[in-house]
Amino acid sequence: MKKSSPRKPRPLPERAALILGRLRDLHGMDDGEKSLHALGLAASPDERWALWARQMRSNGYWKPSKPTVSGA
């Protein structure tokens, strides 16, 4: 019997589009909010962290720390 190889997960935009299709009938949110929620629901924890970090860097809130000089 042959072992099945693990399936490669679908790309994030494709997964988000599937979830957005499920959220279309949701009332109380506009389309922009629905797409943002779909992206968050479709992303894995690592992908959510990468999205958050990229947003923080682009807004200038998260910058590399200055190298510390040891006073020896």
Backbone as a chain_set.jsonl record, in Angstrom:
{"seq": "MKKSSPRKPRPLPERAALILGRLRDLHGMDDGEKSLHALGLAASPDERWALWARQMRSNGYWKPSKPTVSGA", "coords": {"N": [[0.837, -1.169, 0.0], [0.567, 2.178, -0.847], [1.943, 5.074, 0.624], [0.256, 8.068, 1.238], [1.136, 11.227, 0.055], [1.578, 14.258, 1.901], [-0.881, 16.762, 1.484], [-0.417, 19.811, -0.215], [-1.028, 22.921, 1.214], [-3.623, 25.201, 0.213], [-3.038, 28.379, -1.376], [-2.967, 31.435, 0.569], [-4.611, 33.676, -0.415], [-6.496, 32.256, -1.922], [-7.737, 30.595, -0.029], [-8.828, 32.595, 1.599], [-10.658, 33.736, -0.169], [-12.509, 31.663, -0.424], [-13.586, 31.581, 2.175], [-14.593, 34.168, 2.302], [-16.68, 33.944, 0.504], [-18.433, 32.471, 2.044], [-19.085, 34.333, 3.944], [-20.6, 36.234, 2.662], [-23.391, 36.574, 2.983], [-23.622, 37.658, 5.472], [-24.87, 40.025, 7.672], [-24.498, 43.485, 8.63], [-21.854, 44.174, 8.307], [-19.614, 45.854, 6.113], [-18.292, 45.25, 2.782], [-15.498, 45.508, 2.843], [-14.843, 45.031, 5.535], [-15.725, 42.409, 5.753], [-13.951, 41.105, 4.003], [-11.545, 41.512, 5.328], [-11.971, 40.103, 7.731], [-12.29, 37.549, 6.63], [-9.725, 37.087, 5.629], [-8.25, 36.995, 8.023], [-9.441, 34.766, 9.244], [-8.782, 32.751, 7.465], [-6.04, 32.572, 7.519], [-3.129, 30.918, 8.787], [-1.694, 30.584, 12.116], [1.044, 31.38, 11.906], [0.994, 32.765, 9.484], [-0.777, 34.829, 10.162], [0.783, 36.175, 12.065], [2.884, 37.06, 10.425], [1.479, 38.788, 8.71], [0.628, 40.725, 10.557], [3.085, 41.692, 11.55], [4.23, 42.747, 9.21], [2.418, 44.818, 8.69], [2.797, 46.449, 10.966], [5.473, 47.193, 10.609], [5.29, 48.609, 8.193], [3.779, 50.767, 8.97], [5.535, 52.042, 10.576], [5.763, 51.496, 13.268], [7.208, 49.414, 14.31], [10.402, 49.0, 14.523], [13.786, 48.046, 13.766], [15.811, 47.392, 16.597], [18.314, 49.516, 18.059], [21.769, 48.685, 17.879], [23.349, 47.55, 20.819], [26.023, 48.799, 22.74], [28.545, 47.306, 24.451], [29.861, 48.222, 27.556], [32.769, 47.634, 28.241]], "CA": [[0.0, 0.0, 0.0], [1.363, 3.372, -0.999], [1.635, 6.153, 1.555], [-0.159, 9.281, 0.537], [1.956, 12.379, 0.396], [0.735, 15.312, 2.48], [-1.346, 17.752, 0.512], [0.092, 21.166, -0.068], [-2.189, 23.793, 1.486], [-3.956, 26.205, -0.798], [-2.487, 29.704, -1.061], [-3.805, 32.239, 1.452], [-5.701, 34.391, -1.097], [-7.538, 31.316, -2.35], [-8.489, 30.213, 1.174], [-9.598, 33.764, 2.027], [-11.785, 33.886, -1.095], [-13.52, 30.661, -0.061], [-14.256, 32.012, 3.407], [-15.357, 35.365, 1.963], [-17.926, 33.477, -0.099], [-19.333, 32.053, 3.128], [-19.474, 35.51, 4.725], [-21.337, 37.176, 1.817], [-24.743, 36.826, 3.475], [-23.54, 38.196, 6.823], [-25.356, 41.406, 7.726], [-23.899, 44.337, 9.64], [-20.49, 44.532, 7.942], [-19.469, 46.147, 4.692], [-17.465, 44.272, 2.074], [-14.119, 45.617, 3.299], [-14.735, 44.338, 6.823], [-15.866, 40.97, 5.5], [-12.726, 40.576, 3.411], [-10.532, 41.513, 6.373], [-12.271, 38.967, 8.599], [-12.013, 36.318, 5.878], [-8.275, 36.92, 5.593], [-7.827, 36.561, 9.355], [-9.923, 33.408, 9.511], [-8.148, 31.8, 6.56], [-4.6, 32.51, 7.751], [-2.613, 30.114, 9.884], [-1.079, 31.48, 13.103], [2.282, 31.953, 11.377], [0.631, 33.743, 8.46], [-1.335, 35.991, 10.854], [1.895, 36.905, 12.643], [3.598, 37.734, 9.336], [0.637, 39.903, 8.267], [0.658, 41.745, 11.598], [4.424, 42.281, 11.589], [4.4, 43.565, 8.01], [1.61, 46.021, 8.874], [3.45, 47.289, 11.964], [6.675, 47.757, 10.002], [4.934, 49.586, 7.164], [3.278, 51.957, 9.657], [6.633, 52.651, 11.302], [5.673, 51.233, 14.698], [8.107, 48.346, 14.715], [11.667, 49.216, 13.838], [14.868, 47.291, 14.381], [16.413, 48.074, 17.731], [19.689, 49.958, 17.836], [22.711, 47.766, 18.51], [23.855, 48.017, 22.087], [27.467, 48.751, 22.87], [28.893, 46.887, 25.814], [30.869, 49.098, 28.157], [33.755, 46.785, 28.917]], "C": [[0.888, 1.24, 0.0], [0.953, 4.424, 0.034], [1.253, 7.386, 0.755], [0.72, 10.437, 0.995], [1.052, 13.467, 0.972], [0.363, 16.343, 1.421], [-0.732, 19.102, 0.821], [-1.107, 22.081, 0.185], [-2.394, 24.805, 0.371], [-3.32, 27.539, -0.406], [-3.483, 30.528, -0.234], [-4.895, 33.013, 0.703], [-6.84, 33.472, -1.538], [-8.391, 30.879, -1.153], [-9.354, 31.368, 1.659], [-10.815, 33.978, 1.121], [-12.889, 32.88, -0.789], [-14.301, 31.081, 1.187], [-15.088, 33.261, 3.152], [-16.683, 34.985, 1.306], [-18.935, 33.024, 0.945], [-19.854, 33.249, 3.926], [-20.33, 36.492, 3.93], [-22.71, 37.531, 2.384], [-24.774, 37.397, 4.889], [-23.944, 39.666, 6.809], [-24.598, 42.173, 8.8], [-22.457, 44.71, 9.361], [-20.453, 44.875, 6.461], [-18.472, 45.164, 4.078], [-15.998, 44.318, 2.516], [-13.891, 44.892, 4.615], [-14.843, 42.831, 6.647], [-14.586, 40.38, 4.923], [-11.602, 40.538, 4.432], [-10.74, 40.346, 7.34], [-11.973, 37.642, 7.904], [-10.518, 36.051, 5.819], [-7.756, 36.427, 6.942], [-8.254, 35.149, 9.675], [-9.202, 32.365, 8.657], [-6.667, 31.596, 6.873], [-4.261, 31.584, 8.915], [-1.998, 31.062, 10.912], [0.215, 32.126, 12.608], [1.992, 33.01, 10.318], [0.033, 34.992, 9.085], [-0.228, 36.831, 11.472], [2.643, 37.683, 11.558], [2.797, 38.934, 8.818], [0.69, 41.053, 9.265], [2.007, 42.456, 11.603], [4.667, 43.182, 10.375], [3.617, 44.871, 8.129], [2.282, 46.97, 9.861], [4.706, 47.949, 11.392], [6.324, 48.835, 8.98], [4.388, 50.868, 7.782], [4.368, 52.654, 10.467], [6.609, 52.414, 12.799], [6.702, 50.223, 15.183], [9.378, 48.475, 13.896], [12.734, 48.359, 14.492], [15.475, 48.084, 15.536], [17.848, 48.447, 17.411], [20.638, 48.983, 18.503], [23.262, 48.359, 19.795], [25.371, 47.845, 22.122], [27.786, 48.37, 24.297], [30.009, 47.782, 26.338], [31.892, 48.31, 28.947], [34.988, 47.524, 29.32]], "O": [[1.847, 1.326, 0.766], [-0.234, 4.633, 0.285], [1.857, 7.697, -0.271], [1.004, 10.589, 2.184], [-0.108, 13.585, 0.577], [1.178, 16.736, 0.587], [-0.555, 19.475, 1.98], [-2.094, 22.024, -0.548], [-1.454, 25.203, -0.317], [-3.092, 27.792, 0.776], [-4.695, 30.334, -0.334], [-6.038, 33.005, 1.162], [-8.006, 33.867, -1.528], [-9.615, 30.802, -1.251], [-10.489, 31.155, 2.085], [-11.884, 34.359, 1.598], [-14.071, 33.208, -0.884], [-15.524, 30.95, 1.24], [-16.171, 33.408, 3.718], [-17.699, 35.642, 1.536], [-20.143, 33.173, 0.759], [-20.934, 33.186, 4.513], [-20.752, 37.506, 4.487], [-23.143, 38.678, 2.272], [-25.854, 37.598, 5.446], [-23.418, 40.454, 6.023], [-24.112, 41.585, 9.766], [-21.879, 45.495, 10.112], [-21.162, 44.275, 5.654], [-17.882, 44.345, 4.783], [-15.332, 43.284, 2.56], [-12.876, 44.22, 4.795], [-14.141, 42.068, 7.31], [-14.178, 39.284, 5.306], [-10.782, 39.62, 4.406], [-9.778, 39.678, 7.722], [-11.459, 36.715, 8.53], [-10.09, 34.904, 5.947], [-6.91, 35.534, 6.991], [-7.508, 34.405, 10.311], [-9.034, 31.223, 9.083], [-6.1, 30.559, 6.529], [-5.005, 31.483, 9.89], [-1.798, 32.238, 10.608], [0.451, 33.306, 12.87], [2.669, 34.037, 10.262], [0.289, 36.1, 8.614], [-0.28, 38.06, 11.418], [2.996, 38.844, 11.763], [3.373, 39.981, 8.521], [0.785, 42.217, 8.874], [2.063, 43.684, 11.656], [5.247, 44.259, 10.508], [4.105, 45.922, 7.712], [2.331, 48.175, 9.617], [4.972, 49.121, 11.658], [6.995, 49.865, 8.912], [4.513, 51.941, 7.192], [4.144, 53.746, 10.99], [7.354, 53.06, 13.536], [7.026, 50.197, 16.37], [9.42, 48.103, 12.723], [12.597, 47.984, 15.657], [15.63, 49.302, 15.451], [18.514, 47.794, 16.607], [20.343, 48.493, 19.593], [23.603, 49.541, 19.845], [25.917, 46.873, 21.599], [27.351, 49.03, 25.241], [30.981, 48.058, 25.635], [31.881, 48.319, 30.178], [35.9, 46.934, 29.898]]}, "num_chains": 1, "name": "protein.A"}
